[in-house]
Amino acid sequence: MTRLVKPGGILIYSTCSIDPEENEHRITAFVQRHPDFIPQSVHGYIPAEFVTGEDKLCHNEEHEVILIPDR
């Protein structure tokens, strides 16, 4: 898969799960295997209201956003 991302390109990992084993743990494992990929801030890629919204519709970490739309 890594050869399909052109130099300077962006790889976005998206799931429909809130399970850390399918999200954070997989991202950590991927970055350990591919150190040339560097997690970046979600700011600039995700609309600000999803990242900084006070409506508690999302959980925000610097490199991830977990949206919980049923609230």
All heavy atoms as TSV, in Angstrom:
chain	resi	resn	atom	element	x	y	z
A	1	MET	N	N	0.822	-1.181	0.000
A	1	MET	CA	C	0.000	0.000	0.000
A	1	MET	C	C	0.872	1.251	0.000
A	1	MET	O	O	0.519	2.234	-0.623
A	1	MET	CB	C	-0.935	0.006	1.200
A	1	MET	CG	C	-1.634	1.316	1.356
A	1	MET	SD	S	-2.677	1.598	2.787
A	1	MET	CE	C	-2.105	0.545	4.028
A	2	THR	N	N	1.977	1.244	0.723
A	2	THR	CA	C	2.773	2.457	0.846
A	2	THR	C	C	3.307	2.924	-0.501
A	2	THR	O	O	3.501	4.110	-0.705
A	2	THR	CB	C	3.935	2.261	1.827
A	2	THR	OG1	O	4.763	1.206	1.367
A	2	THR	CG2	C	3.423	1.961	3.218
A	3	ARG	N	N	3.503	2.026	-1.424
A	3	ARG	CA	C	3.995	2.436	-2.738
A	3	ARG	C	C	2.917	3.155	-3.548
A	3	ARG	O	O	3.201	3.773	-4.553
A	3	ARG	CB	C	4.545	1.240	-3.509
A	3	ARG	CG	C	3.520	0.179	-3.799
A	3	ARG	CD	C	4.172	-1.041	-4.451
A	3	ARG	NE	N	3.251	-2.123	-4.541
A	3	ARG	CZ	C	2.368	-2.293	-5.517
A	3	ARG	NH1	N	2.316	-1.450	-6.509
A	3	ARG	NH2	N	1.548	-3.329	-5.506
A	4	LEU	N	N	1.668	3.084	-3.109
A	4	LEU	CA	C	0.578	3.758	-3.807
A	4	LEU	C	C	0.416	5.220	-3.391
A	4	LEU	O	O	-0.344	5.954	-4.007
A	4	LEU	CB	C	-0.739	3.010	-3.571
A	4	LEU	CG	C	-0.771	1.558	-4.043
A	4	LEU	CD1	C	-2.105	0.918	-3.662
A	4	LEU	CD2	C	-0.553	1.479	-5.544
A	5	VAL	N	N	1.131	5.636	-2.358
A	5	VAL	CA	C	1.082	7.030	-1.917
A	5	VAL	C	C	2.284	7.742	-2.518
A	5	VAL	O	O	3.426	7.389	-2.245
A	5	VAL	CB	C	1.114	7.140	-0.372
A	5	VAL	CG1	C	1.070	8.598	0.063
A	5	VAL	CG2	C	-0.043	6.369	0.239
A	6	LYS	N	N	2.022	8.746	-3.354
A	6	LYS	CA	C	3.129	9.439	-4.005
A	6	LYS	C	C	3.896	10.291	-2.989
A	6	LYS	O	O	3.344	10.679	-1.958
A	6	LYS	CB	C	2.631	10.285	-5.168
A	6	LYS	CG	C	1.760	11.445	-4.793
A	6	LYS	CD	C	1.306	12.174	-6.045
A	6	LYS	CE	C	0.371	13.320	-5.668
A	6	LYS	NZ	N	-0.050	14.046	-6.847
A	7	PRO	N	N	5.149	10.570	-3.258
A	7	PRO	CA	C	5.940	11.403	-2.345
A	7	PRO	C	C	5.212	12.721	-2.051
A	7	PRO	O	O	4.732	13.387	-2.957
A	7	PRO	CB	C	7.245	11.639	-3.103
A	7	PRO	CG	C	7.361	10.440	-4.007
A	7	PRO	CD	C	5.937	10.131	-4.420
A	8	GLY	N	N	5.114	13.043	-0.773
A	8	GLY	CA	C	4.402	14.245	-0.368
A	8	GLY	C	C	2.904	14.060	-0.278
A	8	GLY	O	O	2.181	14.977	0.102
A	9	GLY	N	N	2.420	12.853	-0.607
A	9	GLY	CA	C	0.991	12.566	-0.563
A	9	GLY	C	C	0.497	12.348	0.860
A	9	GLY	O	O	1.272	12.318	1.809
A	10	ILE	N	N	-0.800	12.163	0.979
A	10	ILE	CA	C	-1.435	11.982	2.288
A	10	ILE	C	C	-2.158	10.642	2.306
A	10	ILE	O	O	-2.888	10.305	1.373
A	10	ILE	CB	C	-2.451	13.114	2.551
A	10	ILE	CG1	C	-1.732	14.453	2.587
A	10	ILE	CG2	C	-3.204	12.881	3.848
A	10	ILE	CD1	C	-2.683	15.619	2.577
A	11	LEU	N	N	-1.963	9.893	3.368
A	11	LEU	CA	C	-2.676	8.641	3.595
A	11	LEU	C	C	-3.606	8.868	4.773
A	11	LEU	O	O	-3.171	9.248	5.853
A	11	LEU	CB	C	-1.692	7.508	3.913
A	11	LEU	CG	C	-2.305	6.169	4.312
A	11	LEU	CD1	C	-3.095	5.570	3.159
A	11	LEU	CD2	C	-1.205	5.219	4.771
A	12	ILE	N	N	-4.899	8.678	4.552
A	12	ILE	CA	C	-5.885	8.834	5.621
A	12	ILE	C	C	-6.426	7.456	5.958
A	12	ILE	O	O	-6.863	6.716	5.081
A	12	ILE	CB	C	-7.028	9.767	5.192
A	12	ILE	CG1	C	-6.478	11.171	4.952
A	12	ILE	CG2	C	-8.130	9.785	6.244
A	12	ILE	CD1	C	-7.479	12.156	4.434
A	13	TYR	N	N	-6.392	7.118	7.230
A	13	TYR	CA	C	-6.915	5.841	7.708
A	13	TYR	C	C	-8.258	6.117	8.365
A	13	TYR	O	O	-8.354	6.896	9.301
A	13	TYR	CB	C	-5.936	5.212	8.702
A	13	TYR	CG	C	-6.404	3.887	9.245
A	13	TYR	CD1	C	-6.406	2.751	8.444
A	13	TYR	CD2	C	-6.847	3.764	10.554
A	13	TYR	CE1	C	-6.836	1.532	8.933
A	13	TYR	CE2	C	-7.278	2.550	11.055
A	13	TYR	CZ	C	-7.275	1.441	10.236
A	13	TYR	OH	O	-7.706	0.237	10.722
A	14	SER	N	N	-9.285	5.478	7.865
A	14	SER	CA	C	-10.639	5.729	8.357
A	14	SER	C	C	-11.350	4.409	8.602
A	14	SER	O	O	-11.269	3.492	7.787
A	14	SER	CB	C	-11.397	6.546	7.306
A	14	SER	OG	O	-12.734	6.716	7.673
A	15	THR	N	N	-12.036	4.307	9.752
A	15	THR	CA	C	-12.813	3.110	10.059
A	15	THR	C	C	-14.189	3.517	10.556
A	15	THR	O	O	-14.454	4.696	10.788
A	15	THR	CB	C	-12.141	2.256	11.159
A	15	THR	OG1	O	-12.233	2.944	12.402
A	15	THR	CG2	C	-10.697	1.937	10.826
A	16	CYS	N	N	-15.037	2.549	10.747
A	16	CYS	CA	C	-16.349	2.794	11.350
A	16	CYS	C	C	-16.387	2.167	12.745
A	16	CYS	O	O	-17.412	1.696	13.203
A	16	CYS	CB	C	-17.467	2.274	10.466
A	16	CYS	SG	S	-17.360	0.518	10.144
A	17	SER	N	N	-15.245	2.158	13.404
A	17	SER	CA	C	-15.106	1.527	14.708
A	17	SER	C	C	-14.533	2.523	15.709
A	17	SER	O	O	-13.791	3.426	15.347
A	17	SER	CB	C	-14.163	0.333	14.595
A	17	SER	OG	O	-13.832	-0.165	15.867
A	18	ILE	N	N	-14.866	2.334	16.992
A	18	ILE	CA	C	-14.231	3.128	18.042
A	18	ILE	C	C	-13.268	2.264	18.864
A	18	ILE	O	O	-12.739	2.703	19.862
A	18	ILE	CB	C	-15.271	3.801	18.968
A	18	ILE	CG1	C	-16.168	2.770	19.652
A	18	ILE	CG2	C	-16.075	4.829	18.199
A	18	ILE	CD1	C	-17.063	3.348	20.736
A	19	ASP	N	N	-13.029	1.054	18.422
A	19	ASP	CA	C	-12.138	0.109	19.095
A	19	ASP	C	C	-10.680	0.516	18.876
A	19	ASP	O	O	-10.222	0.578	17.732
A	19	ASP	CB	C	-12.384	-1.291	18.540
A	19	ASP	CG	C	-11.584	-2.368	19.235
A	19	ASP	OD1	O	-10.701	-2.036	20.056
A	19	ASP	OD2	O	-11.844	-3.544	18.958
A	20	PRO	N	N	-9.942	0.789	19.936
A	20	PRO	CA	C	-8.534	1.183	19.792
A	20	PRO	C	C	-7.698	0.176	19.003
A	20	PRO	O	O	-6.750	0.559	18.319
A	20	PRO	CB	C	-8.032	1.302	21.230
A	20	PRO	CG	C	-9.259	1.585	22.028
A	20	PRO	CD	C	-10.369	0.812	21.338
A	21	GLU	N	N	-8.041	-1.112	19.082
A	21	GLU	CA	C	-7.288	-2.117	18.328
A	21	GLU	C	C	-7.446	-1.939	16.823
A	21	GLU	O	O	-6.585	-2.347	16.060
A	21	GLU	CB	C	-7.691	-3.525	18.742
A	21	GLU	CG	C	-7.189	-3.885	20.122
A	21	GLU	CD	C	-7.442	-5.334	20.477
A	21	GLU	OE1	O	-7.804	-6.137	19.602
A	21	GLU	OE2	O	-7.268	-5.657	21.667
A	22	GLU	N	N	-8.536	-1.357	16.392
A	22	GLU	CA	C	-8.751	-1.122	14.966
A	22	GLU	C	C	-8.331	0.282	14.545
A	22	GLU	O	O	-8.306	0.586	13.356
A	22	GLU	CB	C	-10.222	-1.335	14.615
A	22	GLU	CG	C	-10.658	-2.767	14.756
A	22	GLU	CD	C	-12.078	-2.993	14.310
A	22	GLU	OE1	O	-12.528	-2.320	13.369
A	22	GLU	OE2	O	-12.753	-3.840	14.903
A	23	ASN	N	N	-8.012	1.126	15.484
A	23	ASN	CA	C	-7.674	2.510	15.168
A	23	ASN	C	C	-6.273	2.862	15.652
A	23	ASN	O	O	-5.307	2.666	14.924
A	23	ASN	CB	C	-8.745	3.447	15.757
A	23	ASN	CG	C	-10.079	3.228	15.090
A	23	ASN	OD1	O	-10.192	3.302	13.881
A	23	ASN	ND2	N	-11.097	2.950	15.882
A	24	GLU	N	N	-6.156	3.369	16.879
A	24	GLU	CA	C	-4.865	3.830	17.385
A	24	GLU	C	C	-3.779	2.765	17.310
A	24	GLU	O	O	-2.649	3.051	16.916
A	24	GLU	CB	C	-4.987	4.309	18.845
A	24	GLU	CG	C	-5.929	5.456	19.059
A	24	GLU	CD	C	-7.343	5.038	19.436
A	24	GLU	OE1	O	-7.785	3.934	19.043
A	24	GLU	OE2	O	-8.006	5.813	20.135
A	25	HIS	N	N	-4.114	1.536	17.689
A	25	HIS	CA	C	-3.098	0.474	17.700
A	25	HIS	C	C	-2.614	0.154	16.284
A	25	HIS	O	O	-1.424	-0.100	16.076
A	25	HIS	CB	C	-3.641	-0.781	18.369
A	25	HIS	CG	C	-3.979	-0.565	19.816
A	25	HIS	ND1	N	-4.593	-1.533	20.575
A	25	HIS	CD2	C	-3.821	0.485	20.652
A	25	HIS	CE1	C	-4.789	-1.083	21.795
A	25	HIS	NE2	N	-4.330	0.157	21.866
A	26	ARG	N	N	-3.516	0.161	15.327
A	26	ARG	CA	C	-3.111	-0.113	13.940
A	26	ARG	C	C	-2.253	1.012	13.377
A	26	ARG	O	O	-1.294	0.759	12.645
A	26	ARG	CB	C	-4.313	-0.337	13.041
A	26	ARG	CG	C	-4.980	-1.653	13.303
A	26	ARG	CD	C	-5.786	-2.076	12.094
A	26	ARG	NE	N	-6.432	-3.326	12.407
A	26	ARG	CZ	C	-6.092	-4.466	11.825
A	26	ARG	NH1	N	-5.158	-4.484	10.923
A	26	ARG	NH2	N	-6.717	-5.576	12.153
A	27	ILE	N	N	-2.610	2.242	13.726
A	27	ILE	CA	C	-1.816	3.377	13.254
A	27	ILE	C	C	-0.411	3.310	13.849
A	27	ILE	O	O	0.584	3.486	13.138
A	27	ILE	CB	C	-2.510	4.706	13.599
A	27	ILE	CG1	C	-3.804	4.826	12.789
A	27	ILE	CG2	C	-1.577	5.890	13.347
A	27	ILE	CD1	C	-4.714	5.939	13.237
A	28	THR	N	N	-0.313	3.034	15.134
A	28	THR	CA	C	0.989	2.912	15.793
A	28	THR	C	C	1.827	1.819	15.138
A	28	THR	O	O	3.008	2.023	14.834
A	28	THR	CB	C	0.814	2.630	17.298
A	28	THR	OG1	O	0.108	3.733	17.881
A	28	THR	CG2	C	2.150	2.441	17.995
A	29	ALA	N	N	1.225	0.667	14.891
A	29	ALA	CA	C	1.946	-0.447	14.263
A	29	ALA	C	C	2.395	-0.085	12.848
A	29	ALA	O	O	3.523	-0.399	12.446
A	29	ALA	CB	C	1.068	-1.694	14.246
A	30	PHE	N	N	1.539	0.586	12.095
A	30	PHE	CA	C	1.874	0.983	10.729
A	30	PHE	C	C	3.071	1.922	10.730
A	30	PHE	O	O	4.025	1.744	9.976
A	30	PHE	CB	C	0.674	1.649	10.054
A	30	PHE	CG	C	0.973	2.133	8.666
A	30	PHE	CD1	C	0.856	1.280	7.585
A	30	PHE	CD2	C	1.378	3.436	8.442
A	30	PHE	CE1	C	1.142	1.717	6.296
A	30	PHE	CE2	C	1.669	3.893	7.171
A	30	PHE	CZ	C	1.550	3.027	6.087
A	31	VAL	N	N	3.037	2.933	11.607
A	31	VAL	CA	C	4.122	3.917	11.657
A	31	VAL	C	C	5.430	3.258	12.107
A	31	VAL	O	O	6.511	3.618	11.628
A	31	VAL	CB	C	3.735	5.109	12.555
A	31	VAL	CG1	C	4.907	6.034	12.801
A	31	VAL	CG2	C	2.578	5.880	11.928
A	32	GLN	N	N	5.350	2.274	12.982
A	32	GLN	CA	C	6.559	1.563	13.402
A	32	GLN	C	C	7.164	0.779	12.242
A	32	GLN	O	O	8.380	0.702	12.111
A	32	GLN	CB	C	6.250	0.624	14.562
A	32	GLN	CG	C	6.006	1.360	15.861
A	32	GLN	CD	C	5.561	0.448	16.994
A	32	GLN	OE1	O	5.176	-0.703	16.788
A	32	GLN	NE2	N	5.594	0.980	18.210
A	33	ARG	N	N	6.312	0.217	11.386
A	33	ARG	CA	C	6.800	-0.548	10.227
A	33	ARG	C	C	7.229	0.356	9.075
A	33	ARG	O	O	8.014	-0.060	8.226
A	33	ARG	CB	C	5.719	-1.509	9.724
A	33	ARG	CG	C	5.481	-2.706	10.610
A	33	ARG	CD	C	4.589	-3.758	9.951
A	33	ARG	NE	N	3.443	-3.233	9.256
A	33	ARG	CZ	C	2.242	-2.967	9.810
A	33	ARG	NH1	N	2.051	-3.182	11.093
A	33	ARG	NH2	N	1.250	-2.498	9.086
A	34	HIS	N	N	6.673	1.577	9.031
A	34	HIS	CA	C	6.936	2.508	7.931
A	34	HIS	C	C	7.317	3.875	8.500
A	34	HIS	O	O	6.528	4.824	8.463
A	34	HIS	CB	C	5.695	2.641	7.035
A	34	HIS	CG	C	5.206	1.340	6.511
A	34	HIS	ND1	N	5.791	0.700	5.431
A	34	HIS	CD2	C	4.201	0.529	6.913
A	34	HIS	CE1	C	5.156	-0.435	5.199
A	34	HIS	NE2	N	4.193	-0.558	6.082
A	35	PRO	N	N	8.525	4.006	9.007
A	35	PRO	CA	C	8.921	5.250	9.667
A	35	PRO	C	C	8.958	6.466	8.737
A	35	PRO	O	O	9.034	7.597	9.207
A	35	PRO	CB	C	10.308	4.939	10.235
A	35	PRO	CG	C	10.794	3.778	9.456
A	35	PRO	CD	C	9.576	3.009	9.027
A	36	ASP	N	N	8.895	6.231	7.434
A	36	ASP	CA	C	8.864	7.360	6.510
A	36	ASP	C	C	7.478	8.037	6.494
A	36	ASP	O	O	7.326	9.127	5.952
A	36	ASP	CB	C	9.263	6.929	5.097
A	36	ASP	CG	C	8.536	5.683	4.621
A	36	ASP	OD1	O	8.312	4.776	5.451
A	36	ASP	OD2	O	8.207	5.601	3.422
A	37	PHE	N	N	6.481	7.403	7.113
A	37	PHE	CA	C	5.155	8.007	7.267
A	37	PHE	C	C	5.088	8.655	8.647
A	37	PHE	O	O	5.376	8.006	9.651
A	37	PHE	CB	C	4.046	6.961	7.135
A	37	PHE	CG	C	3.752	6.590	5.713
A	37	PHE	CD1	C	4.583	5.730	5.026
A	37	PHE	CD2	C	2.640	7.104	5.060
A	37	PHE	CE1	C	4.327	5.390	3.708
A	37	PHE	CE2	C	2.375	6.772	3.748
A	37	PHE	CZ	C	3.223	5.915	3.063
A	38	ILE	N	N	4.704	9.914	8.683
A	38	ILE	CA	C	4.682	10.670	9.931
A	38	ILE	C	C	3.264	11.165	10.191
A	38	ILE	O	O	2.704	11.886	9.361
A	38	ILE	CB	C	5.652	11.863	9.850
A	38	ILE	CG1	C	7.067	11.367	9.566
A	38	ILE	CG2	C	5.599	12.694	11.130
A	38	ILE	CD1	C	8.024	12.464	9.181
A	39	PRO	N	N	2.659	10.788	11.317
A	39	PRO	CA	C	1.320	11.306	11.632
A	39	PRO	C	C	1.361	12.839	11.707
A	39	PRO	O	O	2.314	13.421	12.222
A	39	PRO	CB	C	1.012	10.711	13.006
A	39	PRO	CG	C	1.858	9.491	13.081
A	39	PRO	CD	C	3.124	9.853	12.346
A	40	GLN	N	N	0.343	13.450	11.136
A	40	GLN	CA	C	0.250	14.905	11.140
A	40	GLN	C	C	-1.014	15.341	11.843
A	40	GLN	O	O	-1.955	14.571	11.986
A	40	GLN	CB	C	0.277	15.434	9.711
A	40	GLN	CG	C	1.568	15.103	9.002
A	40	GLN	CD	C	1.699	15.878	7.713
A	40	GLN	OE1	O	0.888	16.724	7.386
A	40	GLN	NE2	N	2.749	15.583	6.991
A	41	SER	N	N	-1.039	16.583	12.221
A	41	SER	CA	C	-2.216	17.151	12.869
A	41	SER	C	C	-3.421	17.069	11.940
A	41	SER	O	O	-3.295	17.219	10.718
A	41	SER	CB	C	-1.943	18.611	13.231
A	41	SER	OG	O	-3.122	19.223	13.683
A	42	VAL	N	N	-4.586	16.853	12.518
A	42	VAL	CA	C	-5.809	16.808	11.730
A	42	VAL	C	C	-6.247	18.201	11.291
A	42	VAL	O	O	-7.040	18.342	10.373
A	42	VAL	CB	C	-6.965	16.123	12.493
A	42	VAL	CG1	C	-6.621	14.681	12.792
A	42	VAL	CG2	C	-7.313	16.876	13.760
A	43	HIS	N	N	-5.711	19.226	11.959
A	43	HIS	CA	C	-6.056	20.602	11.602
A	43	HIS	C	C	-5.634	20.858	10.154
A	43	HIS	O	O	-4.529	20.536	9.761
A	43	HIS	CB	C	-5.383	21.589	12.556
A	43	HIS	CG	C	-5.779	21.379	13.977
A	43	HIS	ND1	N	-6.972	21.830	14.480
A	43	HIS	CD2	C	-5.169	20.728	14.989
A	43	HIS	CE1	C	-7.070	21.490	15.751
A	43	HIS	NE2	N	-5.989	20.812	16.085
A	44	GLY	N	N	-6.518	21.385	9.368
A	44	GLY	CA	C	-6.244	21.623	7.958
A	44	GLY	C	C	-6.814	20.541	7.059
A	44	GLY	O	O	-6.962	20.745	5.864
A	45	TYR	N	N	-7.133	19.391	7.618
A	45	TYR	CA	C	-7.713	18.297	6.847
A	45	TYR	C	C	-9.175	18.046	7.210
A	45	TYR	O	O	-9.934	17.521	6.412
A	45	TYR	CB	C	-6.929	16.993	7.056
A	45	TYR	CG	C	-5.494	17.075	6.622
A	45	TYR	CD1	C	-4.466	17.154	7.551
A	45	TYR	CD2	C	-5.162	17.095	5.274
A	45	TYR	CE1	C	-3.144	17.240	7.152
A	45	TYR	CE2	C	-3.849	17.186	4.866
A	45	TYR	CZ	C	-2.846	17.258	5.813
A	45	TYR	OH	O	-1.537	17.352	5.412
A	46	ILE	N	N	-9.534	18.358	8.441
A	46	ILE	CA	C	-10.870	18.124	8.971
A	46	ILE	C	C	-11.497	19.493	9.270
A	46	ILE	O	O	-10.823	20.353	9.818
A	46	ILE	CB	C	-10.814	17.300	10.284
A	46	ILE	CG1	C	-10.052	15.992	10.089
A	46	ILE	CG2	C	-12.185	17.052	10.860
A	46	ILE	CD1	C	-10.734	14.988	9.228
A	47	PRO	N	N	-12.779	19.699	8.932
A	47	PRO	CA	C	-13.403	20.984	9.260
A	47	PRO	C	C	-13.258	21.312	10.744
A	47	PRO	O	O	-13.397	20.448	11.608
A	47	PRO	CB	C	-14.876	20.767	8.896
A	47	PRO	CG	C	-14.852	19.688	7.863
A	47	PRO	CD	C	-13.700	18.794	8.257
A	48	ALA	N	N	-12.971	22.562	11.036
A	48	ALA	CA	C	-12.688	23.004	12.401
A	48	ALA	C	C	-13.796	22.652	13.383
A	48	ALA	O	O	-13.524	22.309	14.530
A	48	ALA	CB	C	-12.426	24.503	12.419
A	49	GLU	N	N	-15.046	22.710	12.963
A	49	GLU	CA	C	-16.132	22.406	13.896
A	49	GLU	C	C	-16.119	20.955	14.360
A	49	GLU	O	O	-16.618	20.630	15.425
A	49	GLU	CB	C	-17.499	22.770	13.311
A	49	GLU	CG	C	-17.884	22.004	12.062
A	49	GLU	CD	C	-17.483	22.688	10.766
A	49	GLU	OE1	O	-16.623	23.592	10.791
A	49	GLU	OE2	O	-18.023	22.312	9.716
A	50	PHE	N	N	-15.529	20.053	13.589
A	50	PHE	CA	C	-15.400	18.666	14.017
A	50	PHE	C	C	-14.233	18.497	14.983
A	50	PHE	O	O	-14.240	17.630	15.836
A	50	PHE	CB	C	-15.192	17.730	12.836
A	50	PHE	CG	C	-16.399	17.575	11.959
A	50	PHE	CD1	C	-16.287	17.694	10.588
A	50	PHE	CD2	C	-17.648	17.323	12.493
A	50	PHE	CE1	C	-17.393	17.554	9.773
A	50	PHE	CE2	C	-18.765	17.187	11.677
A	50	PHE	CZ	C	-18.631	17.303	10.320
A	51	VAL	N	N	-13.229	19.306	14.821
A	51	VAL	CA	C	-12.020	19.188	15.628
A	51	VAL	C	C	-12.144	19.935	16.944
A	51	VAL	O	O	-11.722	19.457	17.974
A	51	VAL	CB	C	-10.796	19.703	14.844
A	51	VAL	CG1	C	-9.540	19.637	15.693
A	51	VAL	CG2	C	-10.613	18.889	13.575
A	52	THR	N	N	-12.744	21.099	16.911
A	52	THR	CA	C	-12.770	21.947	18.101
A	52	THR	C	C	-14.174	22.164	18.638
A	52	THR	O	O	-14.367	22.930	19.565
A	52	THR	CB	C	-12.144	23.318	17.796
A	52	THR	OG1	O	-12.885	23.934	16.743
A	52	THR	CG2	C	-10.699	23.180	17.381
A	53	GLY	N	N	-15.162	21.487	18.056
A	53	GLY	CA	C	-16.535	21.695	18.479
A	53	GLY	C	C	-16.762	21.381	19.947
A	53	GLY	O	O	-16.251	20.399	20.458
A	54	GLU	N	N	-17.531	22.215	20.616
A	54	GLU	CA	C	-17.829	21.995	22.026
A	54	GLU	C	C	-19.124	21.210	22.215
A	54	GLU	O	O	-19.584	21.042	23.330
A	54	GLU	CB	C	-17.910	23.343	22.748
A	54	GLU	CG	C	-16.588	24.063	22.750
A	54	GLU	CD	C	-16.650	25.383	23.486
A	54	GLU	OE1	O	-17.647	25.630	24.186
A	54	GLU	OE2	O	-15.693	26.158	23.363
A	55	ASP	N	N	-19.693	20.737	21.117
A	55	ASP	CA	C	-20.955	20.007	21.209
A	55	ASP	C	C	-20.760	18.553	21.610
A	55	ASP	O	O	-21.690	17.785	21.680
A	55	ASP	CB	C	-21.705	20.092	19.891
A	55	ASP	CG	C	-20.859	19.610	18.714
A	55	ASP	OD1	O	-19.761	19.073	18.936
A	55	ASP	OD2	O	-21.313	19.771	17.576
A	56	LYS	N	N	-19.519	18.158	21.860
A	56	LYS	CA	C	-19.179	16.805	22.311
A	56	LYS	C	C	-19.548	15.724	21.298
A	56	LYS	O	O	-19.793	14.602	21.642
A	56	LYS	CB	C	-19.816	16.487	23.672
A	56	LYS	CG	C	-19.515	17.509	24.742
A	56	LYS	CD	C	-18.033	17.613	25.015
A	56	LYS	CE	C	-17.790	18.608	26.139
A	56	LYS	NZ	N	-16.443	19.058	26.253
A	57	LEU	N	N	-19.590	16.090	20.016
A	57	LEU	CA	C	-19.841	15.099	18.977
A	57	LEU	C	C	-18.568	14.380	18.562
A	57	LEU	O	O	-18.606	13.450	17.791
A	57	LEU	CB	C	-20.468	15.752	17.740
A	57	LEU	CG	C	-21.890	16.255	17.906
A	57	LEU	CD1	C	-22.351	16.922	16.621
A	57	LEU	CD2	C	-22.830	15.128	18.271
A	58	CYS	N	N	-17.434	14.847	19.054
A	58	CYS	CA	C	-16.193	14.203	18.654
A	58	CYS	C	C	-15.218	14.148	19.812
A	58	CYS	O	O	-15.301	14.913	20.753
A	58	CYS	CB	C	-15.552	14.936	17.480
A	58	CYS	SG	S	-14.967	16.589	17.874
A	59	HIS	N	N	-14.319	13.195	19.698
A	59	HIS	CA	C	-13.191	13.087	20.615
A	59	HIS	C	C	-11.989	13.462	19.771
A	59	HIS	O	O	-11.787	12.910	18.692
A	59	HIS	CB	C	-13.062	11.651	21.118
A	59	HIS	CG	C	-11.772	11.377	21.800
A	59	HIS	ND1	N	-11.457	11.891	23.031
A	59	HIS	CD2	C	-10.700	10.661	21.403
A	59	HIS	CE1	C	-10.253	11.475	23.372
A	59	HIS	NE2	N	-9.770	10.728	22.399
A	60	ASN	N	N	-11.193	14.385	20.210
A	60	ASN	CA	C	-10.098	14.881	19.401
A	60	ASN	C	C	-8.750	14.621	20.048
A	60	ASN	O	O	-8.536	14.938	21.193
A	60	ASN	CB	C	-10.272	16.388	19.167
A	60	ASN	CG	C	-9.118	16.982	18.422
A	60	ASN	OD1	O	-8.569	16.371	17.532
A	60	ASN	ND2	N	-8.746	18.186	18.782
A	61	GLU	N	N	-7.889	14.035	19.317
A	61	GLU	CA	C	-6.472	13.954	19.655
A	61	GLU	C	C	-5.763	14.704	18.537
A	61	GLU	O	O	-6.349	14.985	17.507
A	61	GLU	CB	C	-6.008	12.489	19.702
A	61	GLU	CG	C	-6.686	11.662	20.768
A	61	GLU	CD	C	-6.317	12.087	22.184
A	61	GLU	OE1	O	-5.226	12.659	22.374
A	61	GLU	OE2	O	-7.123	11.850	23.081
A	62	GLU	N	N	-4.508	14.995	18.734
A	62	GLU	CA	C	-3.789	15.774	17.725
A	62	GLU	C	C	-3.806	15.104	16.353
A	62	GLU	O	O	-3.908	15.763	15.344
A	62	GLU	CB	C	-2.339	15.999	18.182
A	62	GLU	CG	C	-1.519	16.825	17.231
A	62	GLU	CD	C	-2.001	18.260	17.029
A	62	GLU	OE1	O	-2.769	18.776	17.846
A	62	GLU	OE2	O	-1.594	18.864	16.025
A	63	HIS	N	N	-3.731	13.764	16.315
A	63	HIS	CA	C	-3.624	13.057	15.050
A	63	HIS	C	C	-4.856	12.218	14.718
A	63	HIS	O	O	-4.800	11.399	13.813
A	63	HIS	CB	C	-2.394	12.155	15.053
A	63	HIS	CG	C	-1.143	12.876	15.397
A	63	HIS	ND1	N	-0.626	13.879	14.612
A	63	HIS	CD2	C	-0.318	12.792	16.461
A	63	HIS	CE1	C	0.471	14.347	15.171
A	63	HIS	NE2	N	0.675	13.703	16.298
A	64	GLU	N	N	-5.922	12.403	15.470
A	64	GLU	CA	C	-7.113	11.596	15.202
A	64	GLU	C	C	-8.377	12.353	15.597
A	64	GLU	O	O	-8.342	13.241	16.428
A	64	GLU	CB	C	-7.077	10.283	15.976
A	64	GLU	CG	C	-7.189	10.490	17.474
A	64	GLU	CD	C	-7.151	9.194	18.256
A	64	GLU	OE1	O	-6.109	8.533	18.235
A	64	GLU	OE2	O	-8.160	8.875	18.884
A	65	VAL	N	N	-9.448	11.982	14.954
A	65	VAL	CA	C	-10.767	12.497	15.313
A	65	VAL	C	C	-11.715	11.319	15.334
A	65	VAL	O	O	-11.770	10.543	14.377
A	65	VAL	CB	C	-11.277	13.550	14.300
A	65	VAL	CG1	C	-12.705	13.954	14.607
A	65	VAL	CG2	C	-10.388	14.772	14.309
A	66	ILE	N	N	-12.431	11.148	16.423
A	66	ILE	CA	C	-13.433	10.102	16.516
A	66	ILE	C	C	-14.802	10.792	16.585
A	66	ILE	O	O	-15.096	11.498	17.539
A	66	ILE	CB	C	-13.229	9.216	17.755
A	66	ILE	CG1	C	-11.869	8.546	17.679
A	66	ILE	CG2	C	-14.353	8.171	17.862
A	66	ILE	CD1	C	-11.496	7.781	18.937
A	67	LEU	N	N	-15.581	10.625	15.539
A	67	LEU	CA	C	-16.909	11.228	15.479
A	67	LEU	C	C	-17.925	10.243	16.016
A	67	LEU	O	O	-17.908	9.071	15.655
A	67	LEU	CB	C	-17.256	11.596	14.043
A	67	LEU	CG	C	-16.327	12.589	13.369
A	67	LEU	CD1	C	-16.715	12.759	11.911
A	67	LEU	CD2	C	-16.327	13.910	14.083
A	68	ILE	N	N	-18.820	10.709	16.850
A	68	ILE	CA	C	-19.875	9.883	17.408
A	68	ILE	C	C	-21.199	10.547	17.027
A	68	ILE	O	O	-21.738	11.351	17.789
A	68	ILE	CB	C	-19.715	9.718	18.928
A	68	ILE	CG1	C	-18.317	9.168	19.225
A	68	ILE	CG2	C	-20.805	8.802	19.491
A	68	ILE	CD1	C	-17.985	9.102	20.694
A	69	PRO	N	N	-21.716	10.238	15.844
A	69	PRO	CA	C	-22.860	10.972	15.300
A	69	PRO	C	C	-24.214	10.682	15.947
A	69	PRO	O	O	-25.154	11.416	15.721
A	69	PRO	CB	C	-22.877	10.574	13.836
A	69	PRO	CG	C	-22.255	9.217	13.834
A	69	PRO	CD	C	-21.212	9.254	14.929
A	70	ASP	N	N	-24.323	9.646	16.747
A	70	ASP	CA	C	-25.638	9.302	17.288
A	70	ASP	C	C	-25.951	10.050	18.574
A	70	ASP	O	O	-26.977	9.801	19.191
A	70	ASP	CB	C	-25.753	7.794	17.507
A	70	ASP	CG	C	-24.744	7.256	18.511
A	70	ASP	OD1	O	-23.739	7.921	18.775
A	70	ASP	OD2	O	-24.961	6.151	19.014
A	71	ARG	N	N	-25.118	10.950	19.003
A	71	ARG	CA	C	-25.374	11.729	20.210
A	71	ARG	C	C	-26.202	12.938	19.901
A	71	ARG	O	O	-26.160	13.543	18.928
A	71	ARG	CB	C	-24.068	12.175	20.855
A	71	ARG	CG	C	-23.408	11.047	21.557
A	71	ARG	CD	C	-22.260	11.615	22.331
A	71	ARG	NE	N	-21.659	10.565	23.122
A	71	ARG	CZ	C	-20.614	10.760	23.874
A	71	ARG	NH1	N	-20.072	11.943	23.961
A	71	ARG	NH2	N	-20.122	9.785	24.569
